[in-house]
Amino acid sequence: MRKIWISFLLISLMIMAVSCKKSNNDSQQISIAVITTSDVNDKSFNQEAYEEASEFAAKYNAKCRNYVTPSSQNSAIGETFSQASADGCNVFILMGYAFIRSILQFALKYPNVKFIGIDINDADMYNMAESLGMIGYKIPKNVYCCSFYEHYAGFMAGYAAIREGYTHLGFLGGRPVPAVIRYGLGYVQGIDFAAREMNIADKVIVEYAYSKSFSASGSITESMKQWFTDGVQVLFPCGGGIWTSGAAAAAEYNGRVIGVDIDQSSVINTYGANLCLTSAVKNIGRSVGYILDIIREDRFDEFGGKADTLGMVSGDDPDMNFLRLPMESWTMTKFTQDDYKQLVSRIYNEEIKIAGAPDDKPEFSITLNVYPMLK
């Protein structure tokens, strides 16, 4: 784990060191399209990337705009690519797993466009390519993708909730795409690990479900209200704007909510004072900012044709890691920041092993209730 994406970090630091020698005029030809399959203003995954790209554009006299695809169908995404290209965009930042097939099909059609896939890893790309008969597929040089070890952030959030004194927790996933699955898997492992450490595994219950959407709905809110009625104390709603259903239900029943992807405390707490327990953060904005700097410095050849997975790079400074709990908005009292730093060190030094896929078959001592897909 010590070497997880350290090369990415070191190269980025080198870029920062030499950037003062470059003229801001270098990026005048950069035109960024942040392409999403849902609302960019989701107070989470999409918005973090768009705001980072917009700040880059403002700073370096580049252009940035958002395109929302009519649907997640490949043909609809292709139409959006065509429109963005016609508008002069030469950097496509593609938000999420839904864009894998489109990268396979369209990247070579636009050789002068740099495709940046967020939450897309090489295994997913190769599996999709194989399913489409693209045997021997290689990622084109105008494509760079990155994904995250979300199970680390999920683990830390679940562990923290148990250490803070909660024993009945819930996980509400959006569509079961790989990133959401990893968050949930890590969350349950963190809960189980902390419960076993505290010898209370027989007293801990987790309710677990996915929905068919990354958007909130009245029916999902009602399902979450039922969970809180049945005793759930903390809910981790994971996926796009679905958190608003969780926050609305928690506020009505004096529950707590764990944010996802970014520090969501400021928006979750608009539903109720101190409603947000913590957030399972992955540094999407930092990753987007780094790759845009690489493009600005004309170094994309070092990253094109690759897909990397970002994780833990420091056992001493939690904020250096791509997965973390936000200390800047910390409200927990039983699980302190010192406790958190010790947990980070244990994970980084591999004293704690966290499974990243259901096929790893982690075993649980807690009670885990898994529900059918919510509508």
Residue pairs with C-beta under 8 A, 6 or more apart in sequence:
1 311
1 312
1 347
1 348
1 349
1 350
2 348
4 149
4 309
4 310
4 311
4 312
4 313
5 308
5 309
5 310
5 311
5 313
5 322
6 313
8 290
8 308
8 310
9 313
9 320
11 294
11 299
11 302
12 290
12 293
12 294
15 290
15 293
15 294
15 297
15 299
16 293
18 297
19 293
19 296
19 297
22 296
22 297
24 59
24 60
24 61
25 61
26 60
26 296
26 297
26 298
27 60
27 61
27 62
27 295
27 296
28 61
28 62
29 90
30 57
30 60
30 62
30 63
30 90
30 91
30 292
30 295
30 296
31 62
31 63
31 64
31 87
31 88
31 89
31 90
31 91
32 53
32 56
32 57
32 62
32 63
32 64
32 65
32 89
32 91
32 93
32 292
33 64
33 65
33 66
33 67
33 84
33 87
33 89
33 91
33 92
33 93
34 40
34 46
34 49
34 50
34 53
34 64
34 65
34 66
34 67
34 93
34 95
35 66
35 67
35 68
35 69
35 77
35 80
35 81
35 84
35 92
35 93
35 94
35 95
35 99
36 46
36 50
36 66
36 67
36 68
36 69
36 95
36 96
37 68
37 69
37 71
37 72
37 77
37 95
37 96
37 98
37 99
38 46
38 68
38 214
38 215
38 240
38 241
39 46
39 68
39 215
39 240
39 241
40 46
40 47
40 50
40 66
40 68
41 47
42 214
42 240
42 241
43 241
43 243
43 262
43 264
43 267
44 240
44 241
44 243
44 259
44 260
44 261
44 262
44 264
45 95
45 96
45 119
45 240
45 260
45 261
45 262
45 284
46 95
46 240
47 262
48 261
48 262
48 284
48 285
48 288
49 93
49 95
49 118
49 284
49 285
49 288
50 64
50 66
51 285
52 284
52 285
52 286
52 288
52 289
52 292
53 64
53 93
53 288
53 292
54 64
55 289
56 62
56 64
56 288
56 289
56 292
56 293
56 296
57 63
57 64
60 296
62 296
63 88
63 89
65 87
65 89
67 80
67 83
67 84
68 80
69 76
69 77
69 79
69 80
70 76
70 79
70 80
72 98
74 101
74 102
74 105
77 98
77 99
77 102
77 106
78 102
78 105
78 106
81 92
81 102
81 106
81 110
84 92
85 110
85 113
89 113
90 112
90 113
90 114
91 113
91 114
91 116
91 292
91 295
92 110
92 113
92 114
92 115
92 116
93 116
93 118
93 288
94 102
94 103
94 115
94 116
94 117
94 118
94 120
95 118
95 119
96 118
96 119
96 120
96 177
96 179
97 119
97 120
97 124
97 177
97 178
97 179
98 177
99 117
99 120
100 117
100 120
100 124
100 125
100 128
101 128
101 132
103 115
103 117
103 120
103 125
103 143
103 145
104 125
104 128
104 129
104 132
104 134
104 137
107 113
107 115
107 140
107 142
107 143
108 140
110 142
111 140
111 142
112 142
113 142
114 142
114 143
114 144
114 295
114 300
114 304
115 140
115 142
115 143
115 144
116 144
116 145
116 288
116 291
117 143
117 144
117 145
117 146
117 307
118 145
118 146
118 147
118 284
118 287
118 288
119 146
119 147
119 148
119 177
119 178
119 179
120 145
120 146
120 147
120 307
121 145
121 146
121 147
121 178
121 307
121 309
122 139
122 145
122 306
122 307
124 147
124 178
125 137
125 139
125 145
125 307
126 137
129 135
129 137
130 137
138 305
139 145
139 305
139 306
139 307
140 304
140 305
141 301
141 304
141 305
142 304
143 304
143 305
144 291
144 300
144 303
144 304
144 305
144 306
144 307
145 306
145 307
145 308
146 287
146 291
146 307
146 308
146 309
146 310
147 178
147 179
147 307
147 308
147 309
147 310
148 179
148 182
148 282
148 309
148 310
148 311
148 322
148 323
149 182
149 309
149 310
149 311
149 312
149 322
149 323
149 356
150 179
150 182
150 183
150 186
150 280
150 282
150 323
151 182
151 183
151 185
151 186
151 189
151 354
151 355
151 356
152 186
152 311
152 312
152 321
152 323
152 347
152 354
153 183
153 186
153 280
153 281
153 282
153 323
153 324
153 325
154 182
154 183
154 184
154 185
154 186
154 187
154 188
154 189
154 190
154 236
154 238
154 280
155 186
155 187
155 189
155 190
155 193
155 347
155 352
155 354
156 186
156 190
156 280
156 323
156 324
156 325
156 340
156 343
156 344
156 347
157 187
157 190
157 236
157 258
157 278
157 279
157 280
157 325
158 169
158 186
158 187
158 188
158 189
158 190
158 191
158 192
158 194
158 236
159 190
159 191
159 193
159 194
159 335
159 343
160 190
160 277
160 278
160 325
160 332
160 335
160 340
161 169
161 190
161 191
161 194
161 234
161 256
161 258
161 277
161 278
162 169
162 190
162 191
162 194
162 195
162 198
162 200
162 204
163 194
163 198
163 334
163 335
163 339
164 277
164 332
164 333
164 334
164 335
165 334
166 233
166 234
166 256
167 195
167 200
167 203
167 204
167 205
167 233
168 204
168 205
168 206
168 207
168 231
168 232
168 233
168 234
169 191
169 204
169 205
169 206
169 207
169 232
169 233
169 234
169 235
169 236
170 206
170 207
170 208
170 209
170 224
170 227
170 232
170 234
170 235
170 236
171 184
171 187
171 188
171 206
171 207
171 208
171 209
171 235
171 236
171 238
172 209
172 210
172 211
172 220
172 224
172 235
172 236
172 237
172 238
172 242
172 245
172 246
172 374
173 180
173 181
173 183
173 184
173 209
173 210
173 211
173 238
173 239
174 180
174 210
174 211
174 213
174 214
174 238
174 239
174 240
174 242
175 210
175 211
175 212
175 213
175 214
175 239
176 210
180 210
180 238
180 239
181 357
181 358
182 356
182 357
183 236
183 238
183 260
183 280
184 208
184 236
184 238
185 355
185 356
185 357
185 358
185 362
186 354
186 356
187 236
187 280
188 206
188 208
188 362
188 364
188 366
188 368
189 354
189 355
189 362
189 364
190 354
191 204
191 206
191 366
192 201
192 204
192 362
192 364
192 365
192 366
193 352
195 201
195 203
195 204
195 365
195 366
196 365
201 365
201 366
202 365
204 366
204 367
205 231
205 366
205 367
205 369
206 366
206 367
206 368
206 369
207 227
207 230
207 232
207 369
207 371
208 368
208 369
208 370
208 371
209 223
209 370
209 371
209 372
209 373
209 374
210 373
210 374
211 217
211 220
211 239
211 242
211 373
211 374
211 375
212 373
212 374
212 375
213 220
213 240
213 242
214 239
214 240
214 241
214 242
215 240
215 241
215 242
216 241
216 242
216 243
216 244
216 245
216 248
217 245
217 375
219 374
219 375
220 242
220 245
220 374
220 375
221 245
221 248
221 249
223 374
224 235
224 237
224 245
224 246
224 248
224 249
224 250
225 249
225 252
225 253
227 235
227 249
228 235
228 249
228 250
228 252
228 253
228 255
229 253
232 255
233 255
233 256
234 255
234 256
234 257
234 258
234 277
235 246
235 249
235 250
235 255
235 256
235 257
235 258
236 246
236 257
236 258
236 260
236 280
237 243
237 245
237 246
237 247
237 257
237 258
237 260
238 260
238 280
239 260
243 257
243 259
243 260
243 264
243 268
246 257
247 257
247 268
247 271
247 272
247 275
248 271
249 255
250 256
250 257
250 271
250 272
250 275
251 271
251 272
251 275
255 275
256 275
256 276
256 277
257 268
257 271
257 275
257 276
257 277
258 276
258 277
258 278
258 279
258 280
259 265
259 267
259 268
259 276
259 278
259 279
259 280
259 281
260 279
260 280
261 279
261 280
261 281
261 282
261 284
262 279
262 281
262 284
262 285
263 279
263 281
263 326
263 328
263 329
264 276
264 279
265 276
265 278
265 279
265 326
265 329
265 331
266 329
268 275
268 276
269 275
269 276
274 331
276 329
276 331
277 331
277 332
278 325
278 326
278 330
278 331
278 332
279 325
279 326
279 329
280 323
280 325
281 323
281 324
281 325
281 326
282 310
282 322
282 323
283 310
283 321
283 322
283 323
283 324
286 322
287 310
287 322
291 303
294 300
294 302
294 303
310 322
310 323
311 321
311 322
311 323
312 321
312 322
312 323
312 344
312 347
312 348
313 320
313 321
313 322
314 320
314 321
314 344
314 348
315 344
315 345
315 347
315 348
315 349
316 345
318 324
318 325
318 327
318 340
318 341
318 344
319 327
321 344
321 348
324 344
325 340
327 337
327 340
330 337
343 352
346 352
347 354
355 361
355 362
